[in-house]
Amino acid sequence: MGVRTSSIGGKTLLAAVVAALATLAVVGGIALGGGADAVTGGQTLVVTDEDGSELLAAPVDDETEIVIEYTHSVEKTLVRDVYVPSDDGLVMTRMAFSSFGAGLPSQADVTERDGRYIYEPPSATYETLHLKTGAVADHDLIVGDERYDIAAMSDSGAVELTIERR
């Protein structure tokens, strides 16, 4: 079974239809703000500083762990806050720490695993995660297998983490 074509002013009907569809796709893509990427773009973790300047953009998916790792200012022990991306933002899945100190969930139901306390909070999504980094805490950001010295990148200032489609 073949495609039947008719001649229209020297062009075939099939070629005219293809040209019209291509034009609609281009115009439609511009109207949508960038075409297919605006609709099907992947999730990206975006970190900005206090001035709104982008410090980092890292591709992520629903399985990528995003970890904020820092030294507790009083206890001087390692704390790890673990998040995963969602279409609505960042979802905290757990916090791991070695001792109970100021600001840590001392009244929460925790489990002990490999000498560390694990707190699994009720599900909450953060559209924007605000973080004040510091020299004492020496915050690192771990995205999948990549580690970033977010304290140095922000000059120990405040940062915001968001999930965007790009």
C-alpha positions as CSV (number, residue, x, y, z in Angstrom):
1,M,0.0,0.0,0.0
2,G,1.6,3.2,-1.1
3,V,1.0,6.9,-0.5
4,R,-1.1,8.6,-3.0
5,T,0.0,12.1,-4.0
6,S,-1.6,14.9,-6.1
7,S,0.2,17.7,-7.7
8,I,-0.5,21.2,-6.4
9,G,1.3,24.0,-8.3
10,G,4.4,21.8,-9.0
11,K,4.5,20.3,-5.4
12,T,2.9,17.2,-4.3
13,L,0.2,17.2,-1.7
14,L,2.3,15.1,0.6
15,A,5.2,17.6,0.5
16,A,2.8,20.4,1.2
17,V,1.4,18.6,4.3
18,V,4.9,17.8,5.6
19,A,5.9,21.4,5.2
20,A,2.8,22.7,7.0
21,L,3.3,20.3,9.9
22,A,7.0,21.3,10.2
23,T,6.0,24.9,10.3
24,L,3.4,24.2,13.0
25,A,5.9,22.3,15.0
26,V,8.4,25.2,14.9
27,V,5.8,27.8,15.7
28,G,4.2,25.7,18.4
29,G,7.6,25.1,20.0
30,I,8.3,28.8,20.1
31,A,4.9,29.5,21.6
32,L,5.6,26.8,24.3
33,G,8.9,28.5,25.2
34,G,11.4,26.3,23.6
35,G,9.7,23.3,22.1
36,A,10.0,19.8,23.3
37,D,12.5,20.7,26.0
38,A,10.0,22.9,27.7
39,V,7.6,19.9,28.0
40,T,10.0,16.9,28.3
41,G,13.1,18.5,29.7
42,G,14.8,16.6,32.4
43,Q,14.9,17.5,36.1
44,T,17.8,19.7,37.1
45,L,19.0,20.6,40.6
46,V,19.7,24.4,40.6
47,V,21.7,26.1,43.3
48,T,21.7,29.8,43.5
49,D,23.5,32.2,45.9
50,E,22.0,35.2,47.8
51,D,22.1,37.4,44.7
52,G,20.3,34.8,42.6
53,S,23.4,33.9,40.7
54,E,23.5,30.3,39.6
55,L,26.3,28.3,41.3
56,L,25.4,24.9,40.0
57,A,23.0,23.1,37.7
58,A,23.1,19.3,37.8
59,P,20.9,16.9,36.0
60,V,19.0,14.6,38.3
61,D,16.2,12.0,38.2
62,D,13.7,10.6,40.7
63,E,16.3,8.1,42.0
64,T,19.2,10.6,42.5
65,E,20.1,11.2,46.1
66,I,20.9,14.8,46.9
67,V,22.8,15.0,50.2
68,I,23.7,18.0,52.3
69,E,26.6,17.0,54.5
70,Y,28.0,19.1,57.2
71,T,29.7,19.1,60.6
72,H,27.4,19.9,63.6
73,S,28.7,23.1,65.1
74,V,28.4,22.0,68.7
75,E,28.9,18.2,68.6
76,K,31.5,18.4,65.8
77,T,30.1,15.2,64.2
78,L,29.0,14.6,60.7
79,V,25.3,15.1,59.7
80,R,23.8,14.1,56.4
81,D,20.4,15.3,55.2
82,V,19.2,13.2,52.3
83,Y,16.7,14.4,49.7
84,V,15.3,13.1,46.4
85,P,13.9,15.3,43.6
86,S,10.2,15.3,42.7
87,D,8.3,17.4,40.2
88,D,7.3,19.7,43.1
89,G,10.7,20.1,44.7
90,L,13.0,18.3,47.1
91,V,11.7,15.5,49.4
92,M,13.7,14.8,52.6
93,T,14.0,11.0,53.0
94,R,16.3,10.8,56.0
95,M,18.8,12.4,58.3
96,A,21.9,10.5,59.5
97,F,23.9,11.7,62.6
98,S,26.2,10.3,65.2
99,S,25.1,12.1,68.4
100,F,22.2,14.1,69.7
101,G,22.9,17.9,69.8
102,A,21.1,21.2,69.3
103,G,18.8,21.1,66.3
104,L,18.9,17.4,65.9
105,P,15.8,15.3,66.3
106,S,16.4,14.1,69.9
107,Q,12.7,13.4,70.6
108,A,12.1,11.7,67.2
109,D,11.8,8.0,66.5
110,V,15.2,7.0,65.2
111,T,16.9,3.7,64.3
112,E,20.5,2.9,64.8
113,R,22.5,1.6,61.8
114,D,26.2,1.2,61.6
115,G,26.8,3.4,64.6
116,R,24.7,6.2,63.3
117,Y,21.2,7.4,64.1
118,I,18.8,7.5,61.2
119,Y,15.7,9.7,61.3
120,E,13.1,9.2,58.6
121,P,10.8,12.3,58.8
122,P,7.2,12.4,57.6
123,S,7.1,13.2,53.9
124,A,7.5,16.9,53.2
125,T,8.3,18.6,49.9
126,Y,10.4,21.7,49.8
127,E,9.8,23.8,46.7
128,T,12.8,25.8,47.6
129,L,15.4,24.6,50.2
130,H,17.1,27.5,51.9
131,L,20.5,26.7,53.4
132,K,23.0,29.0,55.3
133,T,26.4,27.5,54.7
134,G,29.3,28.2,57.0
135,A,33.0,27.7,57.6
136,V,32.6,25.7,60.8
137,A,29.9,23.4,59.3
138,D,31.8,23.2,56.0
139,H,28.8,22.2,54.0
140,D,29.2,19.8,51.1
141,L,26.5,19.0,48.5
142,I,26.6,15.5,47.1
143,V,24.5,14.9,43.9
144,G,24.6,11.3,43.0
145,D,28.3,10.5,42.8
146,E,29.5,14.1,42.6
147,R,30.6,16.2,45.6
148,Y,30.6,20.0,45.7
149,D,32.1,22.2,48.3
150,I,29.0,24.4,48.6
151,A,30.4,26.5,51.4
152,A,33.4,27.5,49.3
153,M,31.2,28.0,46.2
154,S,28.9,30.4,48.1
155,D,31.7,32.1,50.1
156,S,30.0,30.6,53.3
157,G,26.8,32.5,52.3
158,A,23.2,31.4,51.9
159,V,22.1,29.3,49.0
160,E,18.8,28.1,47.6
161,L,18.2,24.7,46.1
162,T,15.4,24.1,43.6
163,I,14.4,21.5,41.1
164,E,13.6,22.8,37.6
165,R,12.8,21.3,34.2
166,R,15.4,22.2,31.7
